[in-house]
């Protein structure tokens, strides 16, 4: 049996990506674990929103800071190692947290410090590969990250058969510790480094933008995002369509998080145990990954706008039916809700790829760097606000109304997208 091509001598520079598998697994677990654990220790659904939003909000200045430091020092490995190490420490400390306030503090520290590896890794993918191989290497990194995320969820589902939720934080710390050890042996510094704002001009083809949708593309522009020059130039780059697209993006991603932030707890109210909840997320992740791989071909056949509007329109029905099926068919509630969640995974694979690809249709080619910076900053803000709203709505008006509100908001965003001429 022949080993994979990327394990040959020519491909050894890709081995460093394996250090991200356990790290991504830890954060895949944490994505589901935090909402469940907040309620486990006595917190409310509103507290869930606060805990998750704390990480999202803290990660924005963290990413900017680490991106700047990484560029100025022209080093990548130390920042990746530091991110793995701090994640190990704070996941371990989170296992000792017994109050919502402590969880918020841990999430702030995780967002500020453990994200140091993300700007450095997004650049290292490019810097360790010849320009013709960039798209392939980014695809490999995305694939490895997806495998880690899904594997983490699967392992957690197995652990929860015997163990309590608390021990998953220890598992997350263990995974990040393994990543720290792998980083020592596998990471290497690139022969030449770029400043991330250069990538807007170095990446020539729209196709690679689609591949970057699953990678942290905002990190190529965020270090410049708060400079006066960014805003001064942005007014010349905005067409009449771009502001509308940003508004639609903000509306859509806010709605997505309103629906999905409390979703693990909604599954729990249906009588699904923690182990099975994690396994359902495994299936959702697999569906997203598979769809992501084929979205490029679907877009070529059907058109980017058509598949994008189809995917977001489906989410209107998915969010609505989360509640409707439970009311109409209570005995089949678990089956229908799980099926809808898997379909939602399919739609995410399409949205993530085609959403950013559509931007290349309406942003001038020479100005796409700043346009993508604004696009990703819009998503970051939407995820933070959506997390807060999702928790508070589920707490004050209940899951059903929260899902209906999310569906209504998606409908508004969809109507705007349909009106835009790409």
HELIX and SHEET records of a PDB file:
HELIX    1   1 UNK A    5  UNK A    7  5                                   3    
HELIX    2   2 UNK A    9  UNK A   18  5                                  10    
HELIX    3   3 UNK A   19  UNK A   40  1                                  22    
HELIX    4   4 UNK A   45  UNK A   73  1                                  29    
HELIX    5   5 UNK A   77  UNK A   94  1                                  18    
HELIX    6   6 UNK A  100  UNK A  109  1                                  10    
HELIX    7   7 UNK A  110  UNK A  114  3                                   5    
HELIX    8   8 UNK A  116  UNK A  127  1                                  12    
HELIX    9   9 UNK A  131  UNK A  133  5                                   3    
HELIX   10  10 UNK A  134  UNK A  159  1                                  26    
HELIX   11  11 UNK A  166  UNK A  186  1                                  21    
HELIX   12  12 UNK A  196  UNK A  198  5                                   3    
HELIX   13  13 UNK A  199  UNK A  202  1                                   4    
HELIX   14  14 UNK A  206  UNK A  211  1                                   6    
HELIX   15  15 UNK A  212  UNK A  214  5                                   3    
HELIX   16  16 UNK A  217  UNK A  220  5                                   4    
HELIX   17  17 UNK A  222  UNK A  225  1                                   4    
HELIX   18  18 UNK A  228  UNK A  237  1                                  10    
HELIX   19  19 UNK A  242  UNK A  260  1                                  19    
HELIX   20  20 UNK A  263  UNK A  269  1                                   7    
HELIX   21  21 UNK A  274  UNK A  302  1                                  29    
HELIX   22  22 UNK A  304  UNK A  328  1                                  25    
HELIX   23  23 UNK A  330  UNK A  332  5                                   3    
HELIX   24  24 UNK A  333  UNK A  362  1                                  30    
HELIX   25  25 UNK A  365  UNK A  367  5                                   3    
HELIX   26  26 UNK A  368  UNK A  396  1                                  29    
HELIX   27  27 UNK A  399  UNK A  419  1                                  21    
END                                                                             
